[in-house]
Amino acid sequence: MRNIREIIVHCTATKAGRNVAVAEIDSWHKARGWRGIGYHYVVMLDGSVSVGRSELSIGAHCLGRNSTSIGVVYVGGLDNDGVPCDTRTEAQKAGLLRILVELLKKYPWAKIYGHRDFSPTACPCFDARREYGHLMPPTTER
């Protein structure tokens, strides 16, 4: 069993409204030389959540954090001009909240972060720590 300390939220960096399947993300990641999709869960435009990589497997989504984290990605993150932007649909917001709550039930000691908290990137194009901070117990470690 892995020691999960963080749940890290990402975006696919695709344009708003563009459907992206788990298989497509898997092919992108294999093209990078990875063994497959690096995220554990994918939140689709309609809010449904698909499994990417097994939680039992180390992810490939945040350098230096993969062994102790779960990676959750939502489809989108760019506006129509390709500029980073919070493109989540209302359904995605609900789906993302749902999977985060489920994961915190399994890993109540875990903290939620955005990829941008660990890397110079706009991903996930919103402040995940601020948006989901109320889900975690108060601590001085955030």
C-alpha positions in Angstrom: 0.0 0.0 0.0 1.3 3.4 -0.9 1.5 6.2 1.6 -0.7 8.9 0.0 0.0 12.4 1.4 -1.2 14.5 -1.5 -4.0 14.6 -4.0 -2.8 16.7 -6.9 -5.2 18.4 -9.4 -4.3 18.9 -13.0 -5.8 20.0 -16.3 -5.2 18.3 -19.7 -4.2 21.7 -21.2 -6.7 21.2 -24.0 -9.1 23.8 -25.4 -12.5 24.4 -23.7 -15.2 22.0 -24.9 -12.8 19.5 -26.6 -13.6 16.0 -25.5 -10.5 14.0 -24.5 -10.7 10.3 -23.7 -8.6 8.4 -21.3 -7.1 6.4 -24.3 -6.0 9.7 -25.9 -4.2 10.9 -22.7 -2.7 7.4 -22.4 -1.3 7.7 -26.0 0.2 11.2 -25.2 1.9 9.8 -22.2 3.2 6.7 -24.0 4.6 9.0 -26.7 6.6 10.6 -23.9 8.1 7.2 -23.0 5.9 6.6 -20.0 4.3 3.2 -19.5 0.8 4.8 -19.8 -1.5 7.5 -18.5 0.1 9.2 -15.6 -3.1 10.3 -13.8 -5.2 8.1 -11.6 -8.5 9.8 -12.4 -9.9 11.9 -15.3 -12.9 14.2 -14.9 -14.7 14.4 -18.3 -16.6 17.4 -19.6 -19.9 15.8 -18.5 -18.6 15.4 -14.9 -18.2 11.7 -15.1 -14.9 10.3 -13.6 -12.9 7.7 -15.4 -10.1 5.6 -14.0 -6.7 6.2 -15.5 -3.9 4.5 -13.6 -4.6 2.2 -10.6 -4.3 3.9 -7.2 -1.9 1.0 -6.3 0.5 2.2 -9.0 2.8 5.2 -8.7 1.5 8.0 -10.9 3.4 10.0 -13.5 2.0 13.5 -13.0 4.1 15.6 -10.7 7.9 15.3 -10.6 9.1 14.5 -7.1 5.6 13.8 -5.7 4.4 10.8 -7.7 5.1 8.1 -5.1 3.1 9.7 -2.4 0.2 11.2 -4.4 -2.9 10.6 -6.4 -3.2 12.6 -9.7 -6.6 13.8 -10.8 -7.0 15.7 -14.1 -9.9 17.5 -15.6 -10.3 17.8 -19.3 -9.7 21.4 -20.5 -7.6 24.3 -19.1 -7.2 26.4 -22.2 -9.5 29.0 -23.7 -10.2 29.0 -27.5 -7.0 31.0 -28.1 -4.9 28.5 -26.2 -4.4 30.7 -23.1 -4.6 29.0 -19.7 -8.1 29.5 -18.2 -10.4 27.7 -15.8 -12.6 26.0 -18.4 -14.3 23.6 -16.0 -18.0 23.0 -16.7 -20.4 23.0 -13.8 -20.6 19.2 -14.3 -16.8 19.0 -14.1 -16.8 21.1 -10.9 -19.3 18.7 -9.4 -17.4 15.6 -10.6 -14.1 16.9 -9.4 -15.5 17.7 -6.0 -17.1 14.2 -5.8 -13.8 12.4 -6.6 -11.8 14.6 -4.2 -14.3 13.9 -1.3 -14.1 10.1 -2.1 -10.3 10.2 -2.1 -10.2 12.2 1.2 -12.4 9.5 2.8 -9.8 6.9 1.8 -6.8 9.1 2.6 -8.1 11.5 5.3 -4.5 12.8 6.1 -3.9 13.8 2.5 -3.8 17.4 1.4 -5.2 18.7 -1.9 -2.9 20.8 -4.2 -2.8 22.0 -7.7 0.1 21.0 -10.0 1.1 24.7 -10.0 1.9 24.4 -6.3 4.9 22.3 -7.2 5.9 23.4 -10.7 6.1 26.7 -12.6 2.9 26.0 -14.6 -0.7 27.4 -14.7 -2.1 23.9 -14.3 -4.8 23.4 -13.2 -5.7 27.0 -14.1 -7.4 27.7 -10.7 -6.2 27.7 -7.1 -7.1 24.1 -5.9 -5.8 24.7 -2.4 -8.1 27.7 -2.0 -11.1 26.0 -3.6 -10.9 22.7 -1.8 -9.2 23.9 1.5 -12.5 23.6 3.3 -12.5 19.8 2.7 -9.4 19.2 4.7 -8.9 19.5 8.5 -7.2 22.7 9.6 -3.5 22.4 9.9 -0.5 24.8 9.9 1.3 22.6 7.3 -0.6 24.0 4.3 
